[in-house]
């Protein structure tokens, strides 16, 4: 059995307190998450909702 682990963007930014991580881009989150081995991300408030846009970011 294989396991794919995802992560929440709250590790980088915060939807409830936008000033926390406000300068952190979606590209930065995805790049670091990919480097750490995560296979997916939960959507966050500043993330595009269109999957085609997300697949072109990194």
C-alpha positions as CSV (number, residue, x, y, z in Angstrom):
1,X,0.0,0.0,0.0
2,X,1.3,3.5,-0.8
3,X,0.5,6.6,1.1
4,X,0.4,10.1,-0.2
5,X,0.6,12.9,2.4
6,X,-0.8,16.4,1.9
7,X,-0.5,19.5,4.0
8,X,-2.5,22.6,4.9
9,X,-1.3,26.0,3.8
10,X,-1.6,27.2,7.4
11,X,1.9,26.0,7.7
12,X,2.9,29.0,5.6
13,X,0.0,31.5,5.7
14,X,-3.1,32.0,7.9
15,X,-6.6,32.7,6.6
16,X,-7.9,33.8,10.0
17,X,-5.1,36.3,10.6
18,X,-4.0,37.3,7.1
19,X,-1.2,39.5,8.4
20,X,0.6,36.2,9.4
21,X,2.3,35.1,6.2
22,X,0.8,37.9,4.1
23,X,4.0,38.2,2.1
24,X,4.2,34.4,1.5
25,X,3.1,33.6,-2.1
26,X,1.3,30.5,-3.2
27,X,4.3,29.7,-5.4
28,X,6.5,29.7,-2.3
29,X,4.2,27.4,-0.4
30,X,3.9,24.9,-3.3
31,X,7.7,24.9,-3.9
32,X,8.6,24.3,-0.3
33,X,5.8,21.7,0.1
34,X,7.0,19.8,-3.0
35,X,10.6,19.9,-1.6
36,X,9.4,18.5,1.7
37,X,7.7,15.6,-0.2
38,X,4.1,16.6,0.2
39,X,1.9,15.3,-2.6
40,X,-1.0,17.7,-2.1
41,X,-2.2,20.9,-0.5
42,X,-5.5,21.9,1.0
43,X,-6.8,25.1,-0.6
44,X,-6.2,28.4,1.3
45,X,-7.9,31.7,1.1
46,X,-5.3,33.3,-1.2
47,X,-5.1,30.3,-3.5
48,X,-6.7,30.3,-7.0
49,X,-9.7,28.1,-7.1
50,X,-9.1,27.1,-10.8
51,X,-7.2,23.9,-10.9
52,X,-5.7,24.8,-14.3
53,X,-4.1,27.9,-12.8
54,X,-2.7,25.9,-9.9
55,X,-1.1,23.2,-12.1
56,X,0.8,25.9,-14.0
57,X,2.3,27.6,-10.9
58,X,5.1,25.1,-10.4
